[in-house]
Amino acid sequence: MVILLKKKAVLTLVVFIFLFILYTIWNNILILDDFHPSNEDLYVISEGIQDKFTESCIRKEGYHIYINLDELKLYLYKDGILVKTYMVSGGKPETPSPEGTWKIISKSAWGGSFGGSWMGLNVPWGKYGIHGTKYPWFIGKQNASHGCIRMYSESAKELYSIVPHGTTVTIVQKNRPFKVLKSGDVGSDVLKVQKALKKLGYFHDWPSGKFEDNLKKSVIKFQKENNCKVTGTVSKRLYDIIIQKYEEKIKEEQNQFE
């Protein structure tokens, strides 16, 4: 009888651990399909804040968080209507915030420097999120974090209580200085180059935001075929050329359906 009870206890523990692992994986799964919403589902809120590359639009249904780090503001939309505006602080130039469109994939009531509220994003090259802070001095004044979006703890708590898992989050920053991209770098600019070169047929792997050997080879091939200096790195000039060709490709594809 005692042995049977012990076996049941062990079995219960194993099942609990298995379910906990499944829950953790589900909460942190990367929703990394390129976010290319249809025109029927989305609309551009204004030409001034549209990001052509990430197709940053505001959803007509549900919640959408739009963060403009040049303005140091977070805009919360519901069903396409602005309902809240919060002051924020994003990443400093050395550790910029992940620009682009993401999803909230985890929510936790973390204390300490996170101010009791954490909303994690599905950024593939690191752990980034929106959270409160016990160091509120830079909020609304300067981008000074290691990449996360900081809010006043009270504001983060309110936002945490409103938005569900899966909420779309768009982060833009136009006035961030560009740095030459090379092997070992990570970030939004690397991700944009990967996506652009993938569309152009040079990059054939999963866009991860990490500058690894596969991207270096793709860059070198692009440089050779487009009469550019072969360096294996991406300067601002080369970045602009890649993005221009990407946009031309997108326009060409759109014209085919008109």
VMD Tcl script that draws the C-alpha trace (Angstrom):
set ca {
  {0.00 0.00 0.00}
  {2.81 2.40 0.93}
  {4.70 1.51 -2.26}
  {1.56 2.16 -4.34}
  {1.10 5.57 -2.76}
  {4.73 6.43 -3.43}
  {4.33 5.42 -7.09}
  {1.24 7.60 -7.40}
  {3.08 10.53 -5.83}
  {6.01 10.12 -8.23}
  {3.65 9.82 -11.20}
  {1.78 12.96 -10.11}
  {5.06 14.84 -9.78}
  {6.22 13.71 -13.24}
  {2.91 14.79 -14.81}
  {3.13 18.16 -13.04}
  {6.69 18.74 -14.26}
  {5.70 17.75 -17.81}
  {2.73 20.13 -17.83}
  {4.87 22.93 -16.37}
  {7.46 22.45 -19.13}
  {4.73 22.52 -21.79}
  {3.29 25.70 -20.27}
  {6.72 27.36 -20.20}
  {7.44 26.42 -23.82}
  {4.02 27.69 -24.93}
  {4.45 30.98 -23.09}
  {7.84 31.58 -24.65}
  {7.35 30.18 -28.13}
  {8.58 32.60 -30.75}
  {5.85 33.79 -33.05}
  {8.37 34.59 -35.78}
  {6.44 34.35 -39.02}
  {7.02 37.63 -40.79}
  {4.27 39.98 -39.65}
  {2.80 41.04 -42.97}
  {-0.84 41.90 -42.25}
  {-3.37 42.27 -45.02}
  {-4.83 45.60 -45.99}
  {-8.25 44.34 -44.94}
  {-7.14 43.75 -41.36}
  {-4.99 46.83 -40.84}
  {-4.76 50.48 -41.68}
  {-1.94 52.98 -41.51}
  {-2.62 55.50 -38.74}
  {-0.64 58.27 -40.41}
  {2.06 58.71 -43.00}
  {4.27 60.30 -40.38}
  {4.69 57.17 -38.30}
  {4.42 54.48 -40.93}
  {7.48 52.24 -41.04}
  {7.58 50.90 -44.60}
  {10.04 48.13 -43.83}
  {8.24 46.53 -40.90}
  {4.81 47.46 -42.26}
  {3.94 49.05 -38.94}
  {0.20 49.50 -38.98}
  {-2.40 49.65 -36.26}
  {-4.76 46.70 -35.99}
  {-8.45 47.31 -36.50}
  {-9.31 44.63 -33.95}
  {-7.93 44.08 -30.47}
  {-5.04 45.85 -28.75}
  {-1.96 47.23 -30.46}
  {0.93 48.92 -28.67}
  {2.84 51.47 -30.75}
  {6.10 52.80 -29.22}
  {7.85 55.82 -30.72}
  {11.26 56.14 -29.07}
  {11.96 59.47 -30.74}
  {8.97 60.83 -28.84}
  {9.62 58.62 -25.77}
  {5.96 57.64 -25.83}
  {3.89 54.45 -25.85}
  {0.50 54.59 -27.56}
  {-2.12 51.97 -26.69}
  {-4.80 51.35 -29.30}
  {-7.93 49.25 -29.02}
  {-9.85 48.37 -32.18}
  {-7.88 51.06 -34.00}
  {-8.72 53.80 -31.49}
  {-6.11 55.48 -29.27}
  {-7.10 54.85 -25.64}
  {-3.94 55.56 -23.62}
  {-0.58 57.32 -23.92}
  {2.36 56.62 -21.60}
  {5.85 58.06 -21.26}
  {8.70 55.57 -21.72}
  {12.46 55.19 -22.02}
  {14.04 52.79 -24.51}
  {17.52 51.50 -25.23}
  {20.54 53.78 -25.33}
  {22.59 53.96 -28.58}
  {24.99 51.21 -27.45}
  {22.10 48.86 -26.58}
  {19.14 49.90 -28.76}
  {15.61 48.60 -28.39}
  {14.41 46.06 -30.98}
  {12.70 48.02 -33.73}
  {9.97 46.23 -35.62}
  {6.67 44.52 -34.91}
  {6.55 41.86 -32.22}
  {4.14 39.95 -29.98}
  {3.83 39.78 -26.20}
  {4.62 36.14 -25.43}
  {5.07 36.21 -21.65}
  {3.71 38.14 -18.69}
  {5.16 37.98 -15.19}
  {4.82 39.96 -11.97}
  {8.56 40.47 -11.53}
  {9.68 42.80 -8.79}
  {12.98 44.56 -8.21}
  {14.25 46.60 -11.12}
  {11.29 45.44 -13.25}
  {8.81 47.29 -11.07}
  {6.48 44.33 -10.65}
  {5.32 44.01 -14.26}
  {7.04 42.27 -17.17}
  {5.64 41.82 -20.70}
  {8.15 39.83 -22.76}
  {8.49 40.12 -26.54}
  {9.34 37.46 -29.13}
  {12.63 39.05 -30.16}
  {14.86 36.25 -31.52}
  {18.30 37.63 -30.59}
  {17.76 38.40 -26.89}
  {15.36 38.88 -24.00}
  {13.46 42.15 -24.35}
  {10.24 43.39 -22.86}
  {8.13 46.22 -21.49}
  {8.35 46.68 -17.74}
  {8.27 49.04 -14.80}
  {11.38 50.31 -13.05}
  {12.67 51.51 -9.71}
  {14.86 53.99 -11.61}
  {12.26 56.28 -13.26}
  {14.45 59.35 -13.79}
  {14.98 58.91 -17.54}
  {11.39 58.04 -18.46}
  {10.04 60.58 -20.92}
  {13.44 62.31 -21.02}
  {16.05 60.00 -22.53}
  {16.55 56.51 -23.93}
  {18.84 54.95 -21.34}
  {17.99 51.25 -20.92}
  {19.79 48.11 -22.08}
  {17.13 47.66 -24.76}
  {13.91 47.07 -22.85}
  {11.06 49.58 -22.75}
  {10.87 51.14 -19.30}
  {7.70 52.70 -17.91}
  {6.69 54.19 -14.60}
  {5.85 51.17 -12.46}
  {2.25 52.32 -11.96}
  {1.83 52.72 -15.73}
  {3.39 49.33 -16.43}
  {1.07 47.72 -13.90}
  {-1.94 49.31 -15.58}
  {-0.80 48.24 -19.06}
  {-0.06 44.74 -17.74}
  {-3.64 44.45 -16.50}
  {-5.08 45.55 -19.86}
  {-3.21 43.78 -22.66}
  {-3.33 39.99 -23.15}
  {-0.75 37.52 -24.43}
  {-0.35 37.86 -28.17}
  {-0.77 41.63 -28.20}
  {1.02 43.26 -31.15}
  {3.83 45.64 -30.21}
  {5.44 47.97 -32.76}
  {8.66 49.82 -31.86}
  {10.08 52.57 -34.08}
  {13.03 54.92 -33.76}
  {14.03 57.04 -36.75}
  {16.79 59.12 -35.14}
  {19.07 56.30 -34.05}
  {22.60 56.48 -35.50}
  {23.58 53.66 -37.84}
  {26.68 51.59 -37.15}
  {28.48 49.32 -39.60}
  {27.11 45.78 -39.33}
  {29.63 42.96 -39.07}
  {29.99 39.38 -37.88}
  {28.89 38.98 -34.28}
  {26.45 41.90 -34.30}
  {22.80 41.47 -33.36}
  {19.78 43.71 -33.62}
  {16.98 45.17 -35.71}
  {19.24 46.40 -38.52}
  {20.72 42.92 -38.91}
  {17.21 41.45 -39.01}
  {16.12 43.95 -41.67}
  {19.15 43.09 -43.82}
  {18.39 39.38 -43.47}
  {14.74 39.84 -44.45}
  {15.64 42.08 -47.38}
  {18.31 39.73 -48.71}
  {15.95 36.80 -48.26}
  {13.32 38.56 -50.38}
  {16.01 39.34 -52.97}
  {17.13 35.69 -53.07}
  {20.52 36.03 -51.38}
  {19.76 34.84 -47.85}
  {18.15 31.43 -47.45}
  {17.99 30.88 -43.70}
  {15.65 31.92 -40.93}
  {16.03 35.66 -40.11}
  {17.36 35.69 -36.55}
  {18.77 39.19 -36.12}
  {22.22 37.65 -35.63}
  {25.08 38.44 -38.03}
  {26.59 34.99 -38.56}
  {28.59 33.33 -41.33}
  {25.50 32.59 -43.43}
  {24.63 36.30 -43.56}
  {28.23 37.28 -44.27}
  {28.28 34.96 -47.30}
  {24.98 36.44 -48.50}
  {26.32 39.99 -48.12}
  {29.49 39.12 -50.05}
  {27.44 37.57 -52.86}
  {25.23 40.67 -53.02}
  {28.28 42.94 -53.08}
  {29.87 40.98 -55.93}
  {26.71 40.92 -58.05}
  {25.93 44.61 -57.51}
  {29.39 46.08 -58.15}
  {29.94 47.00 -54.50}
  {33.20 46.82 -52.59}
  {33.46 43.29 -51.18}
  {33.89 43.54 -47.40}
  {31.39 41.13 -45.87}
  {30.14 44.00 -43.73}
  {27.17 46.35 -44.18}
  {27.89 50.08 -44.24}
  {25.14 52.70 -44.23}
  {25.53 53.10 -47.99}
  {25.25 49.36 -48.62}
  {22.32 49.14 -46.19}
  {20.48 51.83 -48.17}
  {21.16 50.00 -51.44}
  {19.84 46.71 -50.04}
  {16.71 48.33 -48.63}
  {16.10 50.25 -51.87}
  {16.27 47.05 -53.91}
  {14.02 45.34 -51.36}
  {11.41 48.08 -51.69}
  {11.64 47.94 -55.48}
  {11.02 44.19 -55.30}
  {7.99 44.71 -53.06}
  {6.58 47.35 -55.41}
  {7.19 45.09 -58.40}
  {5.27 42.26 -56.72}
  {2.42 44.59 -55.78}
  {2.12 45.84 -59.36}
  {1.71 42.28 -60.59}
  {-1.50 41.96 -58.58}
  {-2.99 45.26 -59.74}
}
mol new
graphics top color blue
foreach p $ca { graphics top sphere $p radius 0.5 }
foreach p [lrange $ca 0 end-1] q [lrange $ca 1 end] { graphics top cylinder $p $q radius 0.2 }
display resetview
